[in-house]
Amino acid sequence: MAAFPVEILFGIYLGILTGIIPGLVAWSLGFLFKYFTGVTIPGFGVVVLAVALAGVNGGLLALADPTITQNANAVTITTAIMVVLMISLYAHNRGDTMGATFPKRLSLKQLRERTLAADVRGALAGRDEARIRIVGEVADMEGYPPLADDLRAEIRDSEWTFPADLRITELEARLAERLKTEYDLGDAAVTVDERGRASVVAAPPFSGLSKRVPDGKRAVSVNALVPTGVARNDEVTLITPDAQVRGTVVSAKTRKPTTESVPEPASKGADEDDDADGEEEDAAPQPVRAPTTTGGEGRITVAVTRTDAEPLLKADRARVVVESRGVRREYELVSLLRRAGRRFQRVTVGPGGPLDGATVGTANVRETYGVAVMAVRGASGWVVAPRGSATISAGDEVFAVGTREQLDAFREAVA
C-alpha cells in the first residue's frame, strides 16, 4: 500500500483523466438548457451524472459503498471521485453562465455592430467615453521589418479614449488610424474585444519627415521662440526680416528638458524626455493626447510653397505667430446634442424593412420611433433635412437624432 500523500496524488491524477468527458457533458448540458430554455440544471443531478459517467459504481452511492470505502485503494478512488465532482460542477457553472449571456440570434451583422459591454463603458470612463487599453505585446506585421523596442513599449503602454457608443469595428478602425498618425506607423491592425482590450499588430515607419509634407510643398526648419501648445498641422505665420511666410507645422521641439514636443519620426534619442510630466516609468499609463510643445526656445519645421521657402532658408531666426482655424460648427452641434441627452447616429436601411421604399412622411419616423431624420445619403447623393416626400430605399444611410434607447430601437427596426 502506498503512502497517504502518494495515494492522494494518484487520486487527483485519476480524477483529472476520468473527469474530462463528464466535464464536457456537464458544460454542454448547462449551456444548452440555459440557452434554449432558460432553466438551470440542479447541481446535484449534474454531479450524479458525472460520477456515473466516470464509471465508479454509478452516482454518489459510490461514496457509501463498502467495497469502495474499505478497499485498499479507497483514498485514491475517493479522491478521484471528488476531483470528478469539482470538474463537473465548475464546467456546469461555466456552461450555465455562457448560456445566459450568449446572443440568442447571432449573425455577421450583429458581430459587425457589437459595442463595448455596458459595465465597461460605465466603469472605465464615465458616461460618454470608454478607455481602450492595449494588452499583450505589440506584434510585428508580417512582411515588414520589426518595430524598435522603445516604440513597441511606447505603443504597449498607451491608452486611448473614444466615444462609448461606437461599434467595435469603428473603434478598431479609429484606433488603427490614430496609432498610424501618432507614431507614424507604416501600417497597423487592431482587434478590440467587448472589455475594451486591444491587440495590435504594427509596421514601423516607412519614412520620416517627407511622409508628412503635402505634395508641392517644402519643409523648412528655423530657430524661433516656439509658443506653448503648438502641435502638428497648426497654421502659423513665420516673420523674418525679409518676409512673412504662412505654413503648416509638421514638427516642433523646444529645448526645455520638460518639453513634450511634437514627436519626430525617428526614434527618441538619449537627450529627449520620454515622460513630459516627470512621472516615473512605472506609473500608471495615461490617455494618449495630441503631443504639443510647452513653449520656449526651439526649432519649428513648417511646410510652405517653394517660393516661400527661400526667405526662410536665408533667415537665421523667425518669429512665430499662430493662426486661428476658426470654430468647427459641426462639433458644437454634436456637443449641444450630447448636453441635451441626444445622440447622432447613422443607420443603414435594410431590404424589406419598414423604411425600404417608403417616404419620410409615410414612415412617420418621429411618431413611430421618436427620432428625427436629419439627412439621408443614397445613390443620388445627400438630402439634408429631407421633406416628407423624400423616398428612402434599401442601402440608403439615414442620419437620425434621438436618445440612445430610441436610436437603438430605430436601428433594430429598420436595419
Steps between C-alpha positions, in 0.01 A plus 500: 500500500641837402544790740199725561634807307586278206148358497361854501715591200395181320138588573536850358670361190227239453226757560636737236527221243153364565340844552563643152201333332259561793616862507426546129158341545425721802602813310291404196190428709536822698548709186226341290233501771569862593526617139182336367275480808642745751501221759800421720557129562537422875859440597414175681372342180810611314744345747304173517512475121868595494605234751285243320675589174835464672409135557524472877201283605253766382428830665578621849416154643864418429600706803290280730581167338702279742692350208632850431549640850667181629706432192879517521488786244215681677691828535598506132151420373326740739737780403436426132123517557535837675712637214239384247229673705692829512580492127137428414360768729739762364431402137125509562525845659699637205261348248201643684659846508586490130149384413355799683725758331540354152305692230181319409520601135855533372571633153787663314316829522475475878868420519578814299275714719628381838577773753694500823331335797280743695679438829836571336377831361372608836791378707787621283422848390169621631194587303603564142852370450681169518870441543668245275819345634750288312565155646782261422798570281470713187559247221703562186308511173596225261710618206632811679812559711453463877408797717764670711485389863435849638220562248345162578506577874352848447209358299444220752479742795258740330129540571241660274164665560207476257122556511346209689215437255720424198481155346803282560585499129508881505714498814748269328517721191539821701765357729699366205485842333607682816790261553619566146462876549657529846792265440544536122448126458516352153189295574302374799231239565294507820262253661282621791285277721187595694705569814695781331820299458691551175751278323727684258707391202716782363759580235781752559502841330574488127663842490551806711413861444433465127195286573327793672581771246211557254560473126645816352625628835846529656595448865723766652628520859582826681605596850227686687334570831237226470163579665346266754260244359620482140410165342534339163268640230465840672499798264774753584654813354880530512629858501855559376679828417425443131153344491195360676438139411194295587537123536382182670692354793639153433732489802595715797727458798616724779827462683356496851563169678133460591369559149242267357579570138331399182682171439749469221458190282833357610523312827573706809856585585662490837458876549120494459263451791275199477274644768402865454319520831789367707314182599690188589538224246289258700211743545157412365472576127311815413263553206692597189435854385625705209861594587568872527790727591525661841653819364848647491802519276501226241464408137187480288456331163226620267373394158496797261496562127823495304499878465447557873779258589775731371468784760479244781818329383683834505378595850684393813194553716127568470212612716202265521137612494233230529205544263141428600318226314161619616227305674372166377125550515424133442680407822310768689177344374603155623592646840164673530321175413697307762427756770131467415517121540483433126726308265575518129514164323524357149271207415507302176154404375461126448304336216140416581497723806234758589699780334589314179311679221313729740509877519599691811141619537325163464751326730410739788851460637462762773167367627588131468858495626542834675801603289552783253647437154763767434638373169490209257787388280411274209617414151396845374693685773415689818158628600531728805185564708290280268138592435216258552502409131864380506518128420727264694629177346693198623868583534441869570665647809264685734650748748267525797496682836347364819577345835725195509206267570291650218787473253566138598134412445496692171810320371358160597175573321631637171834324457 
